[in-house]
Amino acid sequence: MNYLKKQDLKVYQAVKNEEKRQREGIELIASENYASPAVREALGSVFTNKYSEGYPGRRYYGGQEYTDVVEKLAIERAKKLFDAEHVNVQPLSGAPANMIAYNAVLEPGDKILGMNLSHGGHLTHGHPATFSAEIYNFVSYKTEKDGKIDYAKLEKLATKEKPKLILAGFSAYTRQLNYRKFSAIAKKAKSISMIDIAHIAGLIAGKAVSNPVPYFDIVTTTTHKTLRGPRGGMIMCKEKYAKAIDKAAFPGFQGGPHMNNIAAKTVAFGEALRPDFKKYAMQIIKNAKVLEKELKKYGFKIMFGGTDNHMLLIDVFGSKGITGKEAEVALDKAGLTVNKNVIPDDSRNPMDPSGIRIGTPAVTTRRMKEKEMVIIADWINQAVEKSKNEKELKNIKKEVTRFCRNFPIY
Ligand code: DSN
């Protein structure tokens, strides 16, 4: 970073400080990860200089010999990873990917049946504050007391509401979905089936959980969470929807794709195709399960009855008497980064909810395993229990920093 240091010391310093923060702390935000040096090189490559509106072989500007190479390769690798019929790697991130997918197959006012936000769904699955909720008519389903989805109830709701699109997927739900049932319900209701796999894409690619792609008409994802690529999005679909999806992405919703980003996605897909990525994906889940077991021992209330994936949703207010925001702040001071999160039908404000969400993709990239999860659970418990004791939090942070030296990121 010699150029940056010479030219813009303020930005350079911020980058250096962020590097230190990442190196010395334990990252437990379920949607974050560390992209590899090769992914980051591709991201910082000269492809950032290039405009490439259109698709390989049919672009609007000249000079596309090499952009076509990476975009075709990205598509080929994604098809192999997910067993997809058609792939569009141009969505800039997850929210645009969802918007593009809706736009491709729906008319304004059409009905979408999606998962309620407080039950693990995502903002773009129907939250009133979003642009998509202004355009489409969202109806939501919830999880039951046991944390599972009642598919008979969902089928009844779909039969009654007759949505044009049924949406599966989540950003804070921790159990395995029944893809066959979703697909059968959508078929029966004559709805298009869509799933947002942003959180679990890496677990699917690494074959640590089953692959929903064959069961759904449209699949959206991000590439930077468990998949460990650059920040970005992607849409996969059945051939039947290919033209509509491509047209909705460009020129419908976006202009020139970010080719540096696509080059980096290509590298990440290449990494995910390697055998060691399978081990990585399995370890993410093993680590989450150890955290679940340990935190339960400390009396934390784990939502949805536990986890089948990479994350846990914890009711800290119900189990420890501190709010999600207070827990997030205390954990931050102790060097453990998490995010506050609403729990199902949370009675508290989303800005200061009852829960926190924690995840294991990033710590697993640092090669932390079961043994380390036991230590992390102990620190989480201490930081939450001593959330008002600044000195204790500082002491934990010192231990965390020391511990992190044994698990270099790069
Ligand atoms: N912000 C992402 C997450 O944390 O799950 C989803 O948009």
Boltz pocket constraint, residues with backbone or C-beta under 6 A from the ligand:
constraints:
  - pocket:
      binder: B
      contacts: [[A, 30], [A, 31], [A, 94], [A, 122], [A, 171]]
      max_distance: 6.0
